[in-house]
């Protein structure tokens, strides 16, 4: 995804402050272009995000207590955000391996950072681009995540939407706002 990787600066290239200014200007342009926003806050698990109303409408969630779904106005992209208990008690690494094998078998991965309590999987499977962010909270007892799927041919538009959702997504802290 553009804007999510750490830029590599080489001699003779823009100085770091210029690169940062370009990224900030790009983020501001996406935010202005995408507005107004559909604001979403999940009461049960406390996570929130903003979805650009220019591109998405709210869909029908199978389990509204756990999260929500949004469908693009052209019906070719979807965004899903959910949370719930880690019922198996598996680790972040084992869950990541499971998601890669079950959801993205045969995919080409382009971006796959892993940190202490979160990971991202992004790439292409068939003619669809995917971006999925998963976060473990409360010592791994709860799993939070959001994912977006869209056609490769619309990558330029929706990559920018992914960047904006990534910036404004806020993870909760367990059911009812407590890890207890």
Secondary structure, 3 states (H helix, E strand, C coil): CCCCCCCCCCCCCCCHHHHHHHHHHHHHHHHHHHCCEEEEECCCCCCEEEEECCCEEECCCCCCCCEEEEEECCCCCEEEEEEEECCCCCCHHHHHHHHHHHHCCCCEEEECCECCCEEEEEEEECCEEEEEEEEEECCCCEEEEEEEEEEHHHHHHHHHHHHHHHHHCECCCCHHHCCC
